Amino acid sequence: MVPKEVFEFLVELSINNNREWFQDNKSKYQQAKESFEEYTNQLIGIIHSIDKTIGHPHAKDCTFRIYRDVRFSKNKEPYKNNMGAYIAHGGRKSPYAGYYVHIEPDNSFMGGGIYMPQPAVLKSIRESIIENVDEYKAIVDEPTFTKTFPEIWGEKLKTAPKGFDKTDPNIDLIRNKSYAVTIKLSDKQIQSKSLEDKIKTTFTTMKPFNDFMNHAVKNSL
């Protein structure tokens, strides 16, 4: 389960998202941050047992800052109400498909794949899907995968991507701007002892999808 102090801190932060409260409770934040990094190290071990290609990244390279950049946002809250970790070869800045856990009161989820890849990577993924469409369909249409992840998440183009044949019968498969999948987690689930089993099952189901994506990523680098 997610450490109790992590969830409790995020609940308090979501109610008191301002600099004064945060400074007054900096010790709580430090404790929650350290606990989440320890938890991320556990996740890295679990995921490595499923997918050896992630290597052995450090928790600090996989977790995200809690401070928000509010310069161009209508939401001026200075802090994120969540803690997240993206576990992949190279950590959170990796171009590779990976595994993500997001802890936020009333809005937790886990998922993976690739979110908003760079143009060269996205082009390579699209080419790989068209060139290996039967292999790709076998992954995303597999019953357990479809039940776990009903859709490929994210924004899609309204027309065919530039450079691809718009009459191709599989063109809809390559309109995605991201190739990511997610599954929601309730507050009860993230505080349950059964969470580890759910993570293992979900990420095992996801692995063939990530393998396909990462083969395309390697071709683009």
C-alpha positions in Angstrom: 0.0 0.0 0.0 1.0 3.6 -0.4 2.6 4.9 2.8 -0.1 6.5 5.1 1.9 9.7 5.6 2.0 10.3 1.8 -1.8 10.1 1.4 -2.5 12.1 4.5 -0.2 14.9 3.5 -1.7 15.1 0.1 -5.2 15.3 1.6 -4.1 18.2 3.8 -2.3 19.9 0.9 -5.4 19.7 -1.4 -7.3 21.6 1.3 -4.6 24.1 2.1 -2.7 24.6 -1.2 -0.9 27.9 -0.4 2.6 28.8 0.4 2.0 29.8 4.0 0.5 26.5 5.0 3.2 24.6 3.0 6.0 26.5 4.8 4.4 25.8 8.2 4.2 22.1 7.3 7.5 21.7 5.5 8.5 18.8 7.8 5.4 16.9 6.9 6.2 17.4 3.2 9.8 16.2 3.7 8.6 13.1 5.5 6.0 12.4 2.8 8.6 13.0 0.0 11.1 10.6 1.6 8.4 8.0 2.1 7.2 8.3 -1.5 10.8 7.9 -2.7 11.2 4.7 -0.6 7.9 3.5 -2.0 9.1 4.3 -5.5 12.2 2.1 -4.9 9.9 -0.7 -4.0 8.0 -0.1 -7.2 11.2 -0.2 -9.2 12.0 -3.6 -7.8 8.5 -4.9 -8.6 8.6 -3.5 -12.1 12.1 -4.8 -12.8 10.8 -8.3 -12.0 8.3 -7.8 -14.8 10.4 -5.8 -17.3 14.2 -6.0 -17.1 14.6 -3.3 -19.7 13.9 -0.6 -17.2 17.3 -1.2 -15.7 17.8 0.1 -12.2 16.9 3.8 -12.1 17.0 5.7 -8.8 13.8 6.9 -7.2 14.9 10.5 -7.4 15.2 10.2 -11.1 11.7 8.8 -11.4 9.7 11.1 -9.1 8.3 14.5 -10.0 8.7 17.9 -8.2 5.7 19.0 -6.2 6.1 22.6 -7.2 3.9 23.9 -10.1 4.9 26.3 -12.8 1.9 28.7 -12.6 3.2 31.3 -15.1 1.0 30.3 -18.0 -1.8 28.5 -16.0 -5.2 29.7 -14.9 -4.8 27.5 -11.8 -2.5 29.5 -9.5 -2.2 26.9 -6.8 1.6 26.7 -6.1 1.8 23.0 -5.5 0.6 19.8 -7.1 -1.9 17.8 -5.1 -0.2 14.6 -6.2 3.0 12.6 -6.1 3.9 10.5 -9.1 6.7 8.3 -10.4 7.5 7.4 -14.0 9.6 4.3 -14.0 11.4 3.6 -17.3 15.0 3.1 -18.6 16.5 6.5 -17.7 13.8 7.7 -15.4 11.1 10.3 -15.8 12.9 12.1 -18.6 13.3 8.9 -20.6 12.0 8.8 -24.2 11.1 5.1 -23.6 7.7 3.7 -22.7 7.4 3.1 -19.0 5.2 2.6 -16.0 3.5 5.4 -14.1 1.9 5.6 -10.6 0.0 8.7 -9.7 -1.2 9.3 -6.1 -3.8 12.0 -5.6 -6.9 12.1 -3.3 -9.9 11.1 -5.4 -7.8 11.0 -8.5 -5.2 8.2 -8.3 -4.3 6.0 -11.2 -1.6 4.0 -12.8 -0.7 3.5 -16.4 2.1 3.6 -18.9 3.2 3.7 -22.5 4.4 7.0 -23.9 2.8 10.4 -23.3 3.3 13.1 -26.0 6.5 11.7 -27.5 8.9 13.9 -29.6 8.0 14.1 -33.3 10.7 11.7 -34.5 9.6 9.1 -31.8 5.9 9.5 -32.7 6.6 9.1 -36.4 8.6 5.9 -35.7 5.7 4.5 -33.6 3.2 5.2 -36.3 5.4 3.6 -38.9 5.9 0.6 -36.7 2.1 0.2 -36.2 1.4 0.4 -40.0 4.3 -2.0 -40.8 3.4 -4.5 -38.1 -0.3 -3.9 -37.8 -1.2 -7.6 -37.1 1.3 -7.7 -34.2 0.0 -4.4 -32.8 -3.7 -5.4 -33.1 -2.9 -8.7 -31.3 -1.5 -6.7 -28.4 -4.3 -4.1 -28.0 -7.1 -6.5 -28.9 -6.0 -9.2 -26.5 -9.0 -9.7 -24.2 -7.2 -9.1 -20.9 -5.5 -6.0 -22.3 -8.8 -4.6 -23.6 -10.6 -5.3 -20.4 -7.9 -3.6 -18.4 -7.3 -0.7 -20.8 -10.5 0.0 -22.8 -8.8 2.7 -24.9 -5.5 4.3 -25.9 -5.6 7.5 -23.8 -5.1 11.0 -25.1 -5.8 13.4 -27.9 -6.1 12.2 -31.5 -5.7 13.9 -34.9 -8.9 14.5 -36.8 -7.1 13.6 -40.1 -4.3 11.3 -41.2 -0.8 12.2 -39.9 1.4 14.0 -42.4 3.2 11.6 -44.7 0.8 8.7 -44.2 -1.8 7.3 -46.6 -5.2 8.6 -45.5 -6.9 5.7 -47.3 -5.0 3.1 -45.3 -7.7 0.9 -43.6 -5.6 1.1 -40.4 -5.2 4.9 -40.4 -7.3 5.3 -37.2 -4.7 3.4 -35.3 -2.0 6.1 -35.9 -4.0 9.3 -35.2 -3.0 9.2 -31.5 -0.6 11.9 -30.3 0.2 9.7 -27.3 0.3 6.0 -26.9 -0.6 5.7 -23.2 -3.0 3.6 -21.1 -4.4 4.2 -17.7 -6.5 2.6 -15.0 -8.1 4.5 -12.1 -7.5 3.7 -8.5 -9.8 4.5 -5.6 -8.6 6.0 -2.3 -9.5 2.6 -0.8 -7.4 0.7 -3.3 -4.2 2.8 -2.8 -4.4 2.2 0.9 -5.1 -1.5 0.5 -2.6 -4.3 1.1 -3.8 -5.8 -2.2 -2.4 -2.8 -4.2 0.9 -4.6 -4.9 -0.9 -7.5 -6.5 -3.0 -5.1 -8.7 0.2 -3.3 -9.8 1.9 -6.5 -10.7 -1.1 -7.8 -12.7 -1.7 -4.4 -14.4 1.9 -3.9 -15.4 2.3 -7.5 -16.6 -0.7 -6.9 -18.9 0.9 -3.7 -20.1 4.4 -5.0 -20.8 3.8 -6.3 -24.4 2.4 -2.9 -25.3 5.5 -1.2 -23.9 7.7 -3.7 -25.6 6.1 -2.8 -29.0 6.5 1.0 -28.3 10.1 0.7 -27.2 11.1 -1.2 -30.3 9.9 1.8 -32.3 11.6 4.2 -29.9 15.0 2.5 -30.4 14.5 2.8 -34.2 14.1 6.6 -33.8 17.1 7.2 -31.6 
